[in-house]
């Protein structure tokens, strides 16, 4: 029996199960979108820091903080991961500000 990574899901018989499956599709799409936005925001801050643009780094970090917090509040990432990431980004932005 060779199982593929994309195993075929069985159809659900109960109405509540079918509804749950429909909801899961919507939730999965929403979570994927938020996760993607989260990663993009973090990359933008890192690019600004590596580029040496102090003003842009500070602005993007301020915008990134709210996105990171909202993703953590929705349970997509753990709160400690969000805090750790914000701390690391903040340290990079501060180091850039001190170097300039």
C-alpha positions in Angstrom: 0.0 0.0 0.0 1.6 3.2 -1.2 0.1 6.2 0.4 0.6 9.5 -1.3 1.2 12.8 0.5 -2.2 14.0 -0.8 -4.4 11.2 0.5 -7.9 11.3 -0.9 -10.4 12.4 1.8 -13.5 10.4 2.3 -16.8 12.2 1.8 -18.6 12.9 5.0 -22.2 11.5 5.4 -23.5 13.6 8.3 -24.8 17.1 7.5 -22.9 18.5 10.4 -19.7 16.9 9.1 -20.3 18.3 5.6 -20.8 21.8 7.0 -17.6 21.4 9.1 -15.7 20.4 5.9 -17.0 23.5 4.1 -16.0 25.7 7.0 -12.6 24.1 7.1 -12.0 25.1 3.5 -12.8 28.7 4.3 -10.8 28.8 7.5 -7.8 27.2 5.7 -7.9 29.8 3.0 -8.1 32.6 5.6 -5.3 31.2 7.7 -3.1 30.7 4.6 -3.6 34.3 3.6 -2.8 35.7 7.0 0.3 33.5 7.3 1.5 34.7 3.9 0.9 38.3 4.8 2.8 37.8 8.1 5.8 36.3 6.2 5.8 39.2 3.7 5.7 41.8 6.4 8.6 40.2 8.3 10.6 39.9 5.0 10.0 43.6 4.3 11.5 44.6 7.7 14.5 42.3 7.1 15.1 43.8 3.6 14.9 47.3 5.0 17.5 46.4 7.7 19.9 44.7 5.3 19.5 47.6 2.9 20.6 50.0 5.6 17.5 52.2 5.3 16.9 53.3 8.8 13.7 55.3 8.3 12.1 52.6 6.2 13.1 49.9 8.7 11.5 51.8 11.5 8.3 52.4 9.6 8.0 48.8 8.3 8.7 47.5 11.8 5.9 49.6 13.3 3.5 48.2 10.7 4.8 44.7 11.2 4.1 44.7 15.0 0.4 45.0 14.6 0.3 42.3 11.9 2.4 39.9 14.1 0.2 40.6 17.1 -3.1 40.0 15.2 -1.8 36.7 13.7 -0.8 35.6 17.2 -4.2 36.6 18.7 -6.0 34.6 16.1 -3.9 31.5 17.1 -2.2 31.0 13.8 1.2 31.3 15.5 1.9 30.9 19.2 2.2 34.2 21.2 5.7 33.3 22.3 6.8 32.9 18.7 5.3 36.3 17.9 7.1 37.9 20.9 10.4 36.2 19.9 10.1 37.4 16.4 9.2 41.0 17.4 12.2 41.0 19.8 14.6 39.9 17.2 13.4 42.4 14.6 13.4 45.2 17.1 17.0 44.3 18.0 18.0 44.5 14.3 16.3 47.8 13.8 17.9 49.3 17.0 21.3 48.0 15.9 20.8 49.7 12.5 19.8 53.0 14.3 22.9 52.9 16.5 25.2 52.1 13.6 24.0 55.1 11.6 
